[in-house]
């Protein structure tokens, strides 16, 4: 039996790379990238079939789907810098809404399982913890566009899966890191590390997040249906199990990595003037995902592994 093909958009990104790495034993992985230079992508991702494509070009996307013939698609490509989106609204709309809507439509036309990565920033942070059926109330352009993309995906394709992702951390990909790498660099140098004490999330390590996305993709396949496994469709939260502030997260990193020189600087949301508004508490209730097999590692367990690797 030929190995099934998984198409991952944004494979050169932090989350996309983690999904691709974990998928390779069970899938023929094909990935798209755009902003990464071609020679860097081909070198860094030599073990994965990759192609450079502008997902905002519908004809190119249609030709790609026809050529690749994927058994499932995980859409991680996005413009994720909330501050950039706030000042470049048109770019954000084209990438985060239009490209997503079009890709969902192409998958719907062919009956291909489609998993879309959204964000906890579709909420305003005033009524956490949030469940999937809570009304979305974004306070930034990025959040607004992700919320609009969710609505359009589910309206276009009732078998699609929207996965709202929390703050993520983990080992860096060959081309992208997470906020953890920024923390580690500052702690090792003894630089001041400003961290919010009044912004709360439910962070998850990238490997756990990737496993959740792969679970959703697999459950949409015919072979899963043959095993009488119910498809995971609609909206799911893939948050971690712990609500924590950025400052508390920094304290865990400092303690776990034994960074004696670290200088944590507690700040509040109102202390910094940023283009995009930041919600105070977008903690996710992910019990719906836990019930279907999503099982994220604890923050401490993930840090134990990651800092062991980082410090080796």
QUIDADA-V256844 format. One record per run of one state. SS is the DSSP state (A for helix, B for strand, O for the rest). FROM is the first residue (numbers start at 1). TO is the last residue. If there is no record, write none. Layout:
BEGIN
ss:SS from:FROM to:TO
ss:SS from:FROM to:TO
END
This chain:
BEGIN
ss:O from:1 to:4
ss:B from:5 to:9
ss:O from:10 to:13
ss:A from:14 to:23
ss:O from:24 to:27
ss:B from:28 to:33
ss:O from:34 to:37
ss:A from:38 to:44
ss:O from:45 to:48
ss:B from:49 to:52
ss:O from:53 to:57
ss:A from:58 to:68
ss:O from:69 to:71
ss:B from:72 to:75
ss:O from:76 to:81
ss:A from:82 to:87
ss:O from:88 to:88
ss:A from:89 to:110
ss:O from:111 to:112
ss:B from:113 to:119
ss:A from:120 to:122
ss:O from:123 to:129
ss:B from:130 to:130
ss:O from:131 to:140
ss:A from:141 to:156
ss:O from:157 to:160
ss:B from:161 to:165
ss:O from:166 to:167
ss:B from:168 to:169
ss:O from:170 to:178
ss:A from:179 to:189
ss:O from:190 to:191
ss:B from:192 to:196
ss:O from:197 to:199
ss:B from:200 to:201
ss:O from:202 to:203
ss:B from:204 to:205
ss:A from:206 to:218
ss:O from:219 to:221
ss:A from:222 to:226
ss:O from:227 to:233
ss:B from:234 to:238
ss:O from:239 to:243
ss:B from:244 to:245
ss:A from:246 to:257
ss:O from:258 to:262
ss:B from:263 to:267
ss:O from:268 to:268
ss:A from:269 to:271
ss:O from:272 to:280
ss:B from:281 to:281
ss:O from:282 to:283
ss:B from:284 to:284
ss:O from:285 to:286
ss:A from:287 to:291
ss:O from:292 to:298
ss:A from:299 to:311
ss:O from:312 to:312
END
